[in-house]
Amino acid sequence: MARRGAGTLLLLRLSLLLLLCPGGTLGCASVATGSQVVPLGSSVTASCTIQPGLCRSLQQDKVQISWMLDSQPVAGSQQQGLGGTAVSNLTLPQFNQTQAKLWCLVEWNGTKQRVGMAVIRAGYPPAKPFNLSCILNLTDYGLRCQWEPGADSLLPTSVALKCAGDPRAPPSCCRRSRGQAVTGCIPQSGRSRCTVPRRLLQLYWQMEIWVSVSNALGTAESERLCIDPMDVAQLDPPKLQSIQSIPFQTDCVALAWAVARGTAHMELQCELRYRAPEDPGWALVTGIAGQAGSTRCCGFLFGTQYHFQMRCRRSSPRGYWSEWSLGRNYTTHERAPAGKLDAWWRARPAGAGQRLEVQLHWKAPGRREANGRVLGYRVTLSPGGRDPPTVCNTTRTQCRFSAPGGTTRVYLSAYNAAGESAPTEVLLLERRGQPLAGLRAVPEGEHSLRVHWEAARAPVTAFVVEWQRVSSELSCCSAHWQMERDGATTTALIQDGIEPFQQYNISVFPLYKGTVGLPVHTTAYSKQKAPSCAPKLHLKSISKSEAELCWEPVPVEMQNGFITSYTIFWANSTAEVSSAAVDPSLRSFTIRELKPSTLYKVHIMAATAAGGTNGTSLTLVTTVLDDTEVQFLFLTLGLVFVLLTVLLLCFQKNSRVKQQFWPNVPDPANSSLGKWVPTELQEEPPQGPGLREPGVATISTVTVLDRAAGKQPSSWAKEPSTEPFGPFPAVPQPYVRQEGSGPRGCGRAAVEPCRGAGGGSGEPIQYARVLGDGYRGQQHLPPRLCLRSSSTQPLLDHSPSPEPYENLRFHWATPGDGCCPEELPATFPLLQGLRLGG
């Protein structure tokens, strides 16, 4: 049911639209306006009439009319019209749109339906065209006219070029007549030019030409142009035939030309222009009669190439110039150079003969003085003569030569194919005059500098300004100079070789009468910018709170201006940024108040008056201690280590140290040998305290070594001992007092008992003399006593021996039989230090 209701409503609306819409079958509504095109900003009136009789679905008493201007509703007044019609009138007080649609609507079944429409346009009346001009082309004899249109009218506009001519009118004026034929042409849309064909023109008669512009609000016409089409004809250019120099009139040339075909019967005016390649513009020669075919012009430079062109027109105020002819080049003849040459010099004594070394510079002559192409320059020591001494002949503008000592002047001249100039005298003056003051240079442009100085106190004849680009390479740039011959001037403009972002050294020399003043110097830039790079930082030293940085200056070619300052930036890991400005003359900087054992990032910025440039970043880490603290710490640790090492050695090597400094010498009186006595003497009390010496072996044999008479000691006895207290001393042959037979196994050696301290002879010997005088440093080799163990009884045991001399066997030993100090075990220190017989 919902779908059926929606379909019924749609059909009712479509039927209503067909009945009520404009152009519908019944046409029950009409819209009328006062004008469909109105001036912009004016008022607009309109009315809408509804005939209910023609719209059967509408009831007369229920018609509601409304208005819309494009999509905006506007209010109107509704009233009852004649014949039962409904009429609504609308007035727009100000219409500010160039185009809009005005709709009339009626309300039916709660909706507004469009039943009528009118289109309204607004704009301005057409503007008057101006600057109308026409040219007659002699190739097709078409009259080409062009003009400038006025302001846009915002409305569709029609444009036409109109012309009218009357053969009965006088040639000098235009006279309108009602029967005058009007012709012309229609320009293409959007263009402001048009060509009138030859068939619509009347040549050699006055014609009236104008432009007409029309739209719905009116018509406008340009000023009328009254011309003879031939007066505005543009002729073809003439042709230059020949150009020649006049030998006697040295700065004049003669030119010949031919006019274009078809213009020989016309009265023509022509112009000539010429220029040299160095000239900034053309030189123009006017007032040349075209029918003459030739002319003469003067004022040309000698030996100079010129480019010539020519054009002509009819002798009429309205005539148009032809195009310039094809160019023709010509070089005038030469003449010897004229004028003086500007020269500058440097001189110094050289050689043993006090000769003068001169470096001479000069300026090439100008175009007017050169009179052609200069082939070379000549420097002589005298001004004239048939063959003056020449010191230099070159094609360059500088020369080095050696002159005799005392030379004060030289002569400089230039020559070309036509001759040589008069010599210019160059005075080699001494430089000792007063210098200028207040020299400064300011930019005049990117390629020029203006130099200023204070006026000199003494009269000056001229000034010499020198300048040279500053470079890190010594021989990279040549010097430039110029001479200012006005002695009263205080400024000079230098332009030769000046480039932006480059530094220049400038010097000014005052030239006094008879001397040259000392120079004054300054530096300048024609233009500055930020440096191309910044210095590279290097770490010179670092501690826990300071870091010393150094850098090399930026090369002068990359400074791009005067360095005003260096700025050092440093930041730690917590982004605490600090900076310091450094004078540009310094090459190092010390950052203070840093934190120990902290990482920092450091970079430098170089700045000029035009901006700054940052350098690469340098990473550094401060130390924990300063150098002095580190040295003190290492010294303290070294001393502690040495002390600990000494103490450790003393504790671990106590016995060895004791033996080295305090050797342990055994006491023979306390040995078992000292306590041993024969059987018959056992009842006697011992003479010494019972000191038991340790031992690990028993003595089996005692061998007494004695040196044979007249026999030298063996080599082994002379070698120094490696023992701590020298070699083991030789044992002298003991004197032993023996009663009865000796012990078993020993020889016939007699052993005599030792006397007491008083030297008595009846007391027994308590010990044997083992160490002889060799212990005291004697050089002879005494007999040696060797003890050999034959049993397991400890050596020199203090226990009483069961038998006198049992377990002991004495024999004389010879070297090499195994009984030597080297064969004694290290466990027998007692025998090594045993000393018998005092």
Buried (B, 14 or more C-beta within 10 A) or exposed (E): EEEEEEEEEEEEEEEBBEBBBBEBEBBBBBBEBEBBBBBBEBEBEBBBBBBBEBBEEBEBEEBBBBBBBEEEEBEBEBEEBEEEBBBBBBBBEEBEEEEBEBBBBBBBEEEBBBBBBBEBBBBBBBBBBEEBBBBBEBEEBBBBBBBEBBEEBBBEBEBBBBBBBBEEBEEEEBEEEEEBEEBBBEBEEEEBBBBBEBEBBBBEBBBBBBBBBBBBBEEBBBBBBBBBBBBBBBBBBBBBEEBEBBEEEBBBBBBBBEBBEEBEEBEBBBBBBBBBEEEEEEBEBEEBBBEEBEBEBEEBBBBBEBBBBBBBBBEBEBBBBBEBBEBBEBBBBBBBBBBBBBBBBEBEEEEEEEBBBBEBBBEEBEBEBBBBEBEEBBBBBEBEEEEBEEBBEEEEBBBEBEBEEEBEEBBBBBBBEBEBBBBBEBEBBEEEBEBBEEBEBEBBEEBEBBBBBEEBEEEBEBBBBBBBBBBEEEEEBEBBBBBBEEBEEBEBEBEEBBEBBBBBBBBBBBBBEEBBBBBBEBEBBBBBBBBBBBBEBEEEEBBBBBBBBBBEBBBBBBBBBBBBEBBBBBBBEEEEEBEEEBEBEEEEBEBEEBEEEBEBBBBBBBBBEBEBBBBEEBEBEBBEBBEEEBEEEEEEEEEEEEEEEEEEEEEEEEEEEEBEEEEEBBBBBBBBBBBBBBEEBEEEEBBBEEBBBEBEBBBBBBBBBBBEEEEEBEEEBEEEEEBEEEBBBBBBBBBBBBEEEBBEBBEEBEBBBBBEEEEEEEBBBBBBBBBBEBBEEEEEBBBBBBBBBBEEBBBBBBEEBEEBBBBBBBBBBBBEEEBBBEEBEEEBBBBBBBBBBE
